[in-house]
Amino acid sequence: MPAGVLRIQSDAQGLTGAPATFQRLMEKTVGDMNLIEVLVYLDDIIVFGKTLEEHEQRLEKVLKRLHGEGLKLSLEKCQFCLPSVTYLGHVVSAEGVSTDPRKLEAVTSWPRPRTVTEVRSFLGFCSYYRRFVEGFAKISKPLNELLQNKETQVESKAPSQGTPAFGQRKAKESVQEEWTEGCEDSFRKLKESLTRAPVLAYADPKKPYELHVDASREGLGGVLYQEHDDLLRPVAYVSRSLTPSERNYPTHKLEFLALKWAVVDKLKDYLYGAEFVIKTDNNPLTYILTTAKLDATGHRWLAALSGFQFSLKYRPGVNNRDADALSRRPHHTEWTQLTPDGVQAVCRGVERGGGVAGAEAIGIRAGAVPELYCNLTQLKDTDLPALSRKDLRGDQAEDPLIALVGKALKGDKRELLQTSRLEGAQLAYREWERLTIQEGVVYRRAPSSDHEEVTQLFLPEKHREKVLESLHDNHGHLGVEKTFKLVRDRFYWPGMKAEVEGYCRSCLRCIQRKTLPARAAPMGHLQSQGPMDLVCIDFLCLEPDTSGQGNILVVTDHFTRYAQAFPTKDQRAHTVAKVLMEKIFVHYGLPKRIHSDQGRDFEGKLVGQLLHSLGIQKTRTTPYHPQGDALPERFNRTLLNMLGTLSVREKQSWSRQVATLVHAYNSTKNDSTGYSPYRLMFGREARLPVDLAFGVAPDGTSGSSHKGYVDRLRKNLASAFEHARQTSGSLSPQNNSYTPW
């Protein structure tokens, strides 16, 4: 070998500096095209364009520059004119950026980690896709704490002479004994979150951004949005846990930290030089730019933010659930312990499995009118006697106004009402043409809420409070309009509307429970043509009651709005399939379609095989977008409100009350269809206890032969279905409107 220095003439693979050298060469080659017309990472090159002509022009420029540098391409590894491309573990398309399904195939079958090395390997893989996972830091917290604890244990053992190095010992350390339910839940949720990750929108620097930030004792969270095609789409999710010292910060300082960290440390590349709005659920934070008194740390954070152009807006916590969910560990949310006299039931939206998120109380939490709630007395059940015609005649005769009306009707003397000074006599005078006597009992004929004539009992004053208790208190504490429609279809008395409204507005349970909900974005409008054409299913999670049931499977018929709710102890696919088969299909027949979110319980193989074998089409919402399943979401809120009006004792066994409350919902007129769900499903109104007590029949089906009933049912259903389609279509833009009673 000749003396001298040997030197390679081309860069070889495996050298430490080889990747950086090759990257500099590629960036020099594409020059000013980089990041504007082409993306380059080592030997991976993406040429992109909005149109085919633009794409061809840019591709030609790139090929010329590669040729000029003497670089060659392998034709077998090249792909041209693709609508989407897999790049560095991501799928890039016109819709946005999503995870590579091929990379995630291994996640579904990833075995439980047994050593520190395997835990770190799993977390490292998941961290690469953390921008797609809502609340990644909170979900992965148990696994990170497991690594920290193992590290502390190893450090506490003073290594003796000749023992393996610290890193080697830690890597081989087993974690099977320290593996808790929290670790298992974190491991499972991370796998589920990656397999259903959403498509993130491309950031458009010409459009404004909207940043939602939130902080809790468990971590910081933020979601960056941008409006595309009139839809607010996520661009990036960011989150992290707190350091030990940060956990001692007061609430307002934590919120300020979340804002500063999200803007300056995580999203600077998006937000620097752009105008954006920051929304927070901490009202004092909105004053940091004006009148807030800050400490030295606060002034440093404010100085770091001074280079950004943004405005701060307050957003109540109920409207800030996206960032709030990122900042909170779902099953570690702290709630104040109440006494047995207080309400204990707490409902939370659920990610499929054991964890819960997005807590929503079905009772009053500590601090919300506590004195009033602790002194709340339980209301007794309304005692409705079964009244005969004779009883009704006697009660009406004892009521001065009805007795006068009956006398006037019998003698055809309308002027008796005109000259009377009794309260309500003048209203009865104006209703003269509709008043009638049947078997000595005074009634009023009037169009019902569904535009058909109904015979209303002229109700004596002594029974009005019992009727209102039955149709409001014992019927789920529905609002003024729905309660009034229930009363109007059965009874009449002058000033009835005002009395019903006054009763509902003074109801103690309603005052304590019902608050203004968030105004959400317009929900998607699914289409259905008849009963069982489209059925929506969803899970609702509550705090377990005395029977151990903590979930409700909600099944709603989209066309009729008819709902069924089944308390369950778990959310497994086996439970879903069993309920659908035994409680729905054999009672109501098979639906054409079933619509749900992408939870594992609905997307599992068992449910899929069941629906496929029966010929039922399965549709689903997009990830993190429950508005695509708006019908059960709306019914869930209604059911929560109804559960929230239960007494303290009833809430302890809430699963026993669900069927009664759902029946109350089904037998009440729905604003979006103009009919009660029960009527659209079964062709008649449901008989309620008050109907049997007073002998009223709002369904109008009594005294009919089989053929006559079928003919009338066919005619009425055809008319009702057409009216429901028209009403539902006209009200679809108003699905998010709110009536406080």
C-alpha positions in Angstrom: 0.0 0.0 0.0 1.5 3.4 -1.0 2.2 5.9 1.7 -0.1 8.8 2.2 -3.8 9.5 3.1 -6.7 7.4 1.8 -9.8 9.4 1.1 -13.2 8.3 -0.3 -14.3 10.1 -3.5 -18.1 9.9 -2.8 -20.1 10.1 0.4 -20.7 6.7 1.9 -23.8 5.5 3.8 -23.3 5.0 7.5 -21.1 8.0 8.1 -22.3 10.4 10.8 -22.2 13.4 8.6 -23.6 11.7 5.5 -27.3 12.7 6.0 -26.5 16.4 6.7 -24.1 16.5 3.7 -26.7 15.0 1.4 -29.5 17.3 2.7 -27.3 20.4 2.0 -26.7 19.1 -1.5 -30.5 18.6 -2.1 -31.4 22.0 -0.8 -28.7 23.6 -3.0 -30.1 21.7 -6.0 -33.7 22.8 -5.6 -32.7 26.3 -4.4 -35.5 28.8 -4.2 -38.1 26.1 -5.1 -37.8 24.5 -1.7 -40.9 24.7 0.5 -42.7 26.7 -2.2 -42.9 24.3 -5.1 -41.2 21.2 -3.7 -40.5 19.5 -0.4 -37.1 17.8 0.1 -36.0 15.4 2.9 -32.8 13.6 2.0 -33.7 11.5 -1.0 -37.4 12.0 -0.7 -38.7 14.7 -3.0 -42.3 15.8 -3.4 -43.3 18.1 -6.2 -46.8 19.6 -5.6 -49.2 21.8 -7.6 -52.8 22.8 -7.6 -53.4 21.9 -11.2 -52.0 19.3 -13.6 -50.4 22.1 -15.7 -48.7 23.7 -12.7 -47.5 20.3 -11.5 -45.9 19.5 -14.8 -44.1 22.8 -15.0 -42.7 22.4 -11.5 -41.7 18.8 -12.2 -39.8 19.8 -15.3 -37.9 22.5 -13.3 -36.9 19.9 -10.7 -35.7 17.4 -13.2 -33.6 20.0 -15.0 -31.9 21.0 -11.7 -31.2 17.4 -10.8 -29.7 16.9 -14.2 -27.6 20.0 -13.8 -26.1 18.6 -10.6 -25.4 15.2 -12.1 -28.0 13.4 -9.9 -29.9 10.4 -11.2 -33.3 9.1 -10.2 -34.5 5.4 -10.0 -37.5 5.2 -12.2 -38.8 2.2 -10.3 -39.0 4.3 -7.1 -40.7 7.3 -8.8 -44.4 8.0 -8.8 -46.0 10.7 -10.9 -49.3 12.7 -10.8 -50.8 11.2 -7.6 -53.8 12.7 -5.8 -52.2 11.6 -2.5 -48.8 10.4 -1.5 -47.2 8.7 1.6 -44.4 10.9 2.9 -42.4 10.3 6.0 -45.1 8.2 7.7 -47.9 10.6 6.7 -50.5 10.6 3.9 -50.5 14.0 2.1 -53.6 14.8 0.0 -55.9 17.6 -1.0 -57.9 17.0 2.1 -55.0 17.6 4.5 -52.4 15.5 6.4 -53.2 12.2 8.0 -51.4 9.2 9.4 -50.0 6.4 7.2 -52.3 3.4 7.7 -49.5 1.0 6.8 -47.4 2.4 9.7 -50.3 2.0 12.1 -51.1 -1.6 11.2 -48.5 -2.7 13.7 -50.2 -0.6 16.4 -53.4 -2.6 16.6 -51.5 -5.8 17.4 -48.7 -4.1 19.5 -48.2 -6.3 22.6 -48.2 -4.9 26.1 -44.7 -3.6 26.9 -42.8 -5.7 29.4 -39.6 -3.7 29.8 -38.5 -0.1 30.1 -37.1 -0.4 26.6 -40.4 -1.6 25.1 -42.3 1.2 26.9 -39.9 3.8 25.5 -40.1 2.3 22.0 -44.0 2.4 22.1 -44.0 6.0 23.4 -41.4 7.1 20.8 -43.5 5.7 18.0 -46.7 7.3 19.3 -45.0 10.6 19.9 -44.1 10.9 16.2 -47.9 11.2 15.6 -48.8 13.2 18.7 -49.9 16.1 16.6 -52.9 14.0 15.5 -53.9 12.9 19.0 -56.2 15.0 21.0 -54.8 15.2 24.6 -51.7 13.1 23.9 -49.8 14.3 27.0 -52.7 13.5 29.3 -53.4 10.1 27.7 -49.7 9.1 27.9 -49.1 10.4 31.4 -49.4 7.1 33.2 -46.8 5.5 30.9 -44.4 8.5 31.3 -44.8 8.3 35.1 -44.0 4.6 34.9 -40.7 5.4 33.2 -39.9 8.2 35.7 -40.6 5.9 38.6 -38.4 3.1 37.2 -35.6 5.7 36.6 -35.9 6.9 40.2 -35.7 3.3 41.5 -32.6 2.5 39.5 -30.9 5.8 40.6 -31.7 5.0 44.3 -29.8 1.7 44.0 -26.1 2.6 44.4 -24.3 0.5 41.7 -21.6 -1.7 43.0 -18.3 -2.1 41.3 -18.5 -4.0 38.1 -22.3 -3.7 37.7 -23.7 -2.8 34.3 -24.0 0.9 33.4 -27.1 2.8 34.4 -28.6 3.0 31.0 -28.2 -0.7 30.4 -29.8 -1.6 33.8 -32.7 0.7 33.1 -33.3 -0.7 29.7 -33.6 -4.2 30.9 -35.7 -3.4 33.9 -39.1 -5.2 33.9 -42.3 -3.1 34.3 -44.7 -6.0 34.7 -45.1 -5.6 38.4 -45.6 -1.8 38.2 -48.1 -2.1 35.3 -51.4 -0.6 36.6 -54.9 -0.2 35.2 -54.0 3.3 34.4 -51.0 2.1 32.3 -53.2 -0.4 30.5 -55.9 2.3 29.9 -53.2 4.7 28.5 -51.7 1.9 26.3 -55.1 1.1 24.9 -56.2 4.7 24.4 -53.1 5.6 22.5 -53.6 2.7 20.1 -57.2 3.6 19.6 -56.4 7.3 19.1 -53.8 6.6 16.5 -56.1 4.3 14.5 -58.8 6.9 14.3 -56.7 10.1 14.0 -58.3 12.9 12.1 -57.2 14.6 8.9 -55.4 17.9 9.8 -56.1 20.8 7.5 -53.3 22.7 5.7 -52.4 26.0 7.3 -53.2 28.9 4.9 -51.0 31.9 5.9 -53.4 34.2 4.2 -56.3 33.3 6.5 -56.6 34.1 10.2 -56.1 31.5 12.9 -58.1 30.7 16.0 -56.3 29.2 18.9 -58.1 27.6 21.9 -55.9 27.2 25.0 -56.6 25.7 28.4 -54.7 24.6 31.5 -55.4 22.3 34.4 -53.5 20.7 37.3 -52.6 17.9 35.0 -51.2 19.7 31.9 -51.5 22.3 29.2 -53.5 22.0 26.0 -54.2 23.9 22.8 -55.9 23.5 19.5 -55.1 25.6 16.4 -58.0 26.1 14.0 -58.5 27.7 10.7 -61.6 28.1 8.6 -61.8 26.2 5.4 -65.0 26.0 3.3 -67.0 27.6 6.1 -65.9 24.9 8.5 -63.5 25.4 11.4 -60.9 22.6 11.0 -58.0 21.7 13.3 -54.5 22.4 12.0 -52.6 21.1 15.0 -53.1 19.7 18.5 -50.5 20.5 21.2 -50.3 19.4 24.8 -47.8 18.7 27.5 -47.7 17.8 31.2 -46.6 20.1 34.0 -43.3 20.1 35.8 -43.4 19.7 39.6 -42.9 23.4 40.1 -45.6 24.4 37.6 -48.1 22.3 39.5 -47.8 24.8 42.3 -48.9 27.7 40.1 -52.2 29.4 40.8 -55.0 28.9 38.2 -54.5 32.3 36.4 -50.8 31.7 36.1 -51.3 28.3 34.7 -53.7 29.7 32.1 -51.1 32.4 31.2 -48.5 29.7 30.9 -50.6 27.6 28.5 -51.1 30.7 26.3 -47.4 31.6 26.2 -46.3 28.0 25.7 -48.7 27.3 22.8 -48.0 30.6 21.0 -44.2 31.0 21.5 -42.9 27.5 22.0 -45.2 25.2 19.9 -47.0 27.1 17.2 -44.6 30.0 16.5 -44.0 28.8 12.9 -47.8 29.1 12.2 -48.5 32.3 14.2 -45.5 34.6 13.8 -46.4 37.4 11.5 -50.1 36.3 11.3 -53.2 37.7 12.9 -55.1 35.4 15.2 -57.6 35.2 18.0 -56.9 33.3 21.2 -60.0 32.0 23.1 -59.7 30.9 26.7 -62.2 29.9 29.4 -60.3 32.0 32.0 -61.8 35.5 32.0 -59.0 37.2 34.0 -56.5 36.1 31.3 -58.2 38.5 28.8 -56.8 41.4 30.8 -53.1 40.6 30.6 -52.6 43.0 27.7 -54.3 45.9 29.5 -54.9 46.2 33.2 -53.6 43.0 34.7 -50.9 43.3 37.4 -48.1 40.8 36.6 -45.1 39.5 38.5 -41.6 39.3 37.0 -42.4 35.9 35.3 -45.6 37.3 33.8 -43.7 40.3 32.4 -41.2 38.0 30.7 -43.9 35.9 29.2 -45.7 39.1 28.0 -42.4 40.3 26.4 -42.2 37.0 24.6 -45.7 37.5 23.3 -45.2 41.1 22.2 -43.9 40.0 18.8 -47.3 38.4 17.9 -50.5 40.0 16.7 -53.4 38.6 18.5 -56.6 39.4 20.4 -57.9 37.6 23.5 -61.6 36.5 23.9 -63.3 34.9 26.8 -65.0 31.6 26.0 -66.9 29.8 28.8 -65.6 26.4 29.8 -68.6 24.6 28.3 -67.7 26.0 24.9 -64.0 25.4 25.4 -64.1 21.6 25.6 -61.5 20.9 22.8 -58.6 22.6 24.6 -60.1 21.7 28.0 -60.0 18.0 27.1 -56.3 18.4 26.1 -55.4 19.9 29.4 -57.2 17.4 31.6 -56.6 13.8 32.4 -60.1 12.4 31.9 -60.4 10.0 34.9 -58.5 12.3 37.3 -60.8 15.3 37.2 -61.4 16.5 40.7 -64.8 17.0 42.0 -65.8 18.2 45.5 -67.3 15.5 47.6 -70.9 16.3 48.6 -72.9 15.0 51.5 -75.6 12.3 51.0 -78.1 15.2 50.9 -76.3 16.6 47.9 -76.2 15.3 44.4 -73.6 12.8 43.5 -74.3 11.7 40.0 -71.9 13.1 37.4 -72.1 12.4 33.7 -69.2 12.5 31.3 -68.8 12.1 27.6 -66.7 9.0 27.0 -63.9 7.8 24.8 -64.6 4.1 24.1 -63.5 2.1 27.1 -63.0 2.9 30.7 -61.7 6.4 30.6 -64.0 9.4 30.5 -63.7 13.0 29.3 -65.7 16.2 28.9 -67.4 15.9 32.3 -70.9 17.2 32.5 -72.9 17.2 35.8 -76.4 15.9 35.9 -76.8 17.5 39.3 -75.5 20.6 40.9 -71.9 20.8 41.8 -70.6 22.3 45.0 -70.9 26.1 44.9 -73.9 26.3 42.6 -76.7 27.4 44.9 -75.5 24.9 47.6 -77.8 26.1 50.4 -80.9 25.8 48.2 -79.9 22.4 47.0 -79.0 21.0 50.3 -82.4 22.0 51.7 -84.2 20.6 48.7 -87.1 18.5 49.7 -88.2 15.5 47.7 -91.4 16.0 45.8 -94.0 13.3 46.3 -95.5 11.4 43.5 -98.8 12.9 42.2 -101.8 11.0 43.4 -104.2 10.9 40.4 -107.5 9.3 41.2 -109.5 7.5 38.5 -112.5 9.8 38.0 -115.8 8.5 36.5 -118.2 10.6 34.5 -120.2 11.1 37.6 -117.2 12.4 39.5 -116.3 14.7 36.6 -119.9 16.1 36.5 -119.8 16.7 40.3 -116.4 18.4 40.2 -117.4 20.6 37.3 -120.6 21.5 39.1 -118.5 22.7 42.1 -116.4 25.0 39.9 -118.3 28.3 39.5 -117.1 29.0 36.0 -117.7 25.5 34.6 -121.0 25.3 36.3 -122.0 28.6 34.6 -120.8 27.4 31.2 -122.7 24.1 31.6 -125.9 26.0 32.5 -125.4 28.3 29.5 -124.9 25.4 27.1 -127.9 23.4 28.4 -130.2 26.4 27.9 -128.3 27.8 24.9 -127.9 31.1 26.7 -124.6 32.5 25.6 -125.5 35.9 27.1 -125.0 34.4 30.6 -121.3 34.3 30.0 -121.2 37.8 28.5 -122.8 39.4 31.5 -121.0 37.4 34.2 -118.2 38.9 36.3 -116.6 35.6 37.0 -112.9 35.4 36.1 -112.6 33.6 32.7 -116.2 34.1 31.7 -115.4 36.5 28.9 -112.8 34.0 27.5 -115.4 31.3 27.7 -117.8 33.6 25.9 -115.4 33.9 23.0 -114.9 30.2 22.9 -118.7 29.5 22.8 -118.7 27.9 19.4 -116.2 25.3 20.5 -117.8 24.4 23.8 -120.0 21.3 24.1 -121.6 18.9 26.6 -121.2 15.1 26.4 -122.9 13.0 29.0 -123.2 16.0 31.2 -119.5 16.9 31.1 -118.3 20.1 29.5 -115.7 19.8 26.8 -114.0 22.1 24.2 -113.4 21.0 20.6 -110.1 22.5 19.2 -107.3 21.6 16.8 -104.6 19.7 18.6 -100.8 20.3 18.3 -100.7 18.1 15.2 -103.6 20.0 13.4 -106.3 17.4 14.2 -109.4 18.1 16.2 -109.2 17.0 19.8 -111.9 17.1 22.5 -110.5 18.8 25.6 -111.9 18.3 29.1 -112.9 21.7 30.7 -110.7 21.0 33.8 -112.0 22.1 37.2 -109.6 24.4 39.1 -109.2 21.8 41.9 -107.5 19.3 39.6 -105.2 21.7 37.7 -102.2 21.5 40.0 -102.3 17.7 40.0 -102.5 17.7 36.2 -99.5 20.1 35.9 -97.5 17.9 38.4 -98.3 14.8 36.4 -97.4 16.3 33.0 -94.4 18.4 34.1 -92.9 17.0 37.3 -93.6 13.4 36.6 -92.9 13.8 32.8 -89.2 14.7 32.9 -89.5 18.4 33.7 -89.8 19.3 30.1 -90.0 23.0 29.0 -93.0 25.4 28.8 -93.9 24.7 25.2 -93.7 20.9 25.5 -95.6 20.8 28.8 -98.2 23.2 27.3 -98.7 20.9 24.3 -99.2 17.9 26.6 -101.9 19.8 28.6 -103.5 21.4 25.6 -104.1 18.1 23.8 -106.1 16.9 26.9 -107.6 19.8 28.9 -108.8 23.4 28.6 -109.4 26.2 31.0 -109.2 30.0 30.5 -105.7 31.4 30.9 -104.2 27.9 30.6 -101.1 29.0 28.7 -100.1 31.6 31.3 -100.7 29.2 34.2 -98.5 26.5 32.6 -95.8 29.0 31.9 -95.8 30.3 35.5 -95.8 26.7 36.9 -92.8 25.7 34.8 -90.8 28.9 35.4 -91.3 28.6 39.2 -90.3 24.9 39.3 -87.5 24.5 41.7 -85.9 21.5 39.9 -85.9 23.4 36.6 -84.4 26.5 38.1 -81.5 24.5 39.6 -80.8 22.3 36.7 -81.5 24.1 33.4 -78.9 26.6 32.2 -78.2 28.0 28.8 -76.1 25.5 26.8 -73.4 26.4 24.4 -74.3 27.6 20.9 -72.6 25.0 18.8 -71.8 25.2 15.1 -74.5 24.1 12.7 -74.9 20.3 12.8 -74.8 18.0 9.8 -78.2 17.2 8.4 -78.8 13.5 7.7 -81.6 12.4 5.5 -84.3 9.7 6.2 -87.6 8.9 4.5 -89.5 6.9 7.1 -89.4 4.9 10.3 -86.4 2.6 10.7 -84.8 4.0 7.6 -81.9 5.4 9.6 -81.1 4.6 13.2 -78.4 6.4 15.2 -76.6 4.8 18.1 -74.3 6.3 20.7 -73.1 5.7 24.2 -73.6 8.1 27.2 -71.5 7.6 30.3 -72.6 8.5 33.8 -71.3 7.8 37.3 -72.3 4.2 38.2 -75.4 3.9 40.3 -76.1 1.4 43.1 -76.6 -1.4 40.5 -73.1 -0.8 39.0 -74.4 0.4 35.6 -72.6 3.5 34.4 -73.4 3.6 30.6 -76.4 4.2 28.5 -76.7 2.9 24.9 -78.9 5.4 23.1 -80.7 4.2 20.0 -82.7 6.9 18.1 -84.8 6.6 15.0 -83.8 9.5 12.8 -87.1 10.0 11.0 -89.5 9.7 14.0 -87.1 10.9 16.7 -88.2 7.8 18.7 -85.5 7.0 21.2 -84.7 4.1 23.3 -82.0 4.1 26.1 -80.6 0.9 27.7 -78.4 1.2 30.8 -75.3 -1.1 30.6 -72.3 -2.0 32.7 -69.8 -1.8 29.9 -69.4 -0.6 26.3 -68.2 -3.8 24.7 -69.2 -4.7 21.2 -70.9 -7.8 22.6 -73.2 -5.6 24.7 -74.0 -3.5 21.7 -74.8 -6.5 19.5 -77.0 -8.1 22.2 -79.0 -4.9 22.8 -79.5 -4.3 19.1 -80.7 -7.8 18.5 -82.8 -8.4 21.6 -84.2 -5.0 22.2 -84.4 -3.3 18.8 -84.5 -5.6 15.8 -87.0 -8.1 17.3 -89.4 -5.4 18.5 -89.2 -2.7 15.7 -87.8 -4.6 12.7 -84.5 -4.2 10.9 -83.3 -0.6 9.9 -81.9 0.1 6.5 -78.9 2.0 8.0 -77.2 2.3 11.4 -75.2 5.5 12.0 -72.6 5.9 14.8 -69.3 7.4 15.7 -66.0 5.5 15.1 -65.8 4.0 18.6 -64.3 0.5 18.9 -67.6 -0.8 20.4 -69.5 0.2 17.2 -66.7 -0.6 14.7 -65.7 -4.0 16.1 -65.8 -7.2 14.0 -68.8 -8.6 16.0 -71.1 -5.7 15.3 -69.9 -5.5 11.7 -70.6 -9.2 11.1 -74.1 -8.9 12.7 -75.1 -6.0 10.5 -73.6 -7.5 7.4 -75.4 -10.8 7.9 -78.7 -8.9 8.3 -78.1 -6.7 5.3 -77.9 -3.5 7.3 -75.7 -0.7 6.0 -73.3 0.8 8.5 -72.3 4.5 8.3 -70.1 6.6 10.7 -69.1 10.1 11.6 -65.6 11.6 11.1 -63.2 11.5 14.1 -63.6 14.2 16.8 -66.7 15.5 15.1 -69.8 14.4 17.1 -72.0 16.9 15.1 -72.1 14.3 12.4 -74.2 12.2 14.8 -76.2 15.2 15.9 -79.5 13.4 16.8 -78.3 11.2 19.7 -76.1 14.1 20.9 -79.2 16.3 21.2 -81.2 13.6 22.8 -78.3 12.9 25.2 -78.5 16.6 26.4 -82.3 16.2 26.9 -81.9 13.0 28.8 -79.2 14.6 31.0 -81.5 17.4 31.8 -84.3 15.0 32.7 -82.0 13.0 34.9 -80.7 16.2 36.6 -84.2 16.9 37.8 -84.5 13.6 39.8 -84.4 13.7 43.5 -81.2 12.8 45.4 -82.5 9.4 46.3 -83.6 8.7 42.7 -80.2 9.7 41.3 -78.6 7.0 43.4 -80.5 4.4 41.3 -80.8 6.5 38.1 -80.8 3.4 35.8 -84.3 2.5 37.1 -85.6 5.9 36.0 -84.3 5.9 32.4 -87.1 4.0 30.8 -89.8 6.2 32.3 -88.0 9.4 31.3 -87.4 8.2 27.7 -91.1 7.3 27.5 -91.9 10.9 28.6 -89.7 12.2 25.8 -91.2 9.9 23.2 -94.8 10.9 24.1 -94.1 14.6 23.8 -94.3 16.6 20.6 -91.0 17.1 18.8 -90.4 20.5 17.4 -88.4 19.2 14.4 -91.3 16.9 13.2 -94.4 18.5 14.6 -95.5 15.2 16.1 -94.6 13.1 19.1 -92.0 10.4 18.3 -94.4 7.8 19.7 -97.2 8.8 17.3 -94.9 8.7 14.3 -93.6 5.3 15.3 -96.9 3.6 16.3 -99.5 5.7 14.6 -101.2 6.8 17.8 -100.5 8.8 20.9 -99.3 7.1 24.1 -101.8 6.9 26.9 -100.5 8.6 30.0 -101.7 8.1 33.6 -103.5 11.4 33.4 -105.5 10.2 30.4 -106.8 7.2 32.4 -107.5 9.3 35.5 -109.7 11.8 33.6 -111.0 9.5 30.8 -109.5 11.6 28.0 -108.3 9.9 24.8 -106.0 12.2 22.8 -105.1 9.4 20.4 -108.6 9.3 19.0 -108.6 5.5 18.3 -111.3 4.3 20.7 -114.4 2.6 19.4 -112.9 1.5 16.1 -113.1 -1.8 14.2 -109.9 -3.5 13.0 -110.4 -2.5 9.4 -111.5 1.0 10.3 -108.5 1.4 12.6 -106.1 0.2 9.8 -107.6 2.5 7.2 -107.5 5.5 9.5 -104.0 4.6 10.6 -102.8 4.4 7.0 -104.3 7.7 6.2 -103.1 9.4 9.3 -99.5 8.1 9.0 -99.2 9.1 5.4 -100.3 12.7 6.4 -98.1 12.7 9.4 -95.0 11.4 7.6 -95.4 14.1 4.9 -95.8 16.8 7.5 -92.8 15.5 9.4 -90.6 15.5 6.3 -91.6 19.1 5.5 -91.2 20.3 9.1 -87.9 18.6 9.7 -86.5 20.0 6.5 -87.6 23.6 7.3 -86.2 23.4 10.8 -82.9 21.7 10.0 -81.0 25.1 10.0 -82.4 25.8 13.5 -81.3 22.5 15.1 -79.0 24.4 17.5 -81.6 27.0 18.6 -82.3 27.1 22.3 -85.4 27.6 24.3 -84.6 28.0 28.0 -87.8 26.3 29.1 
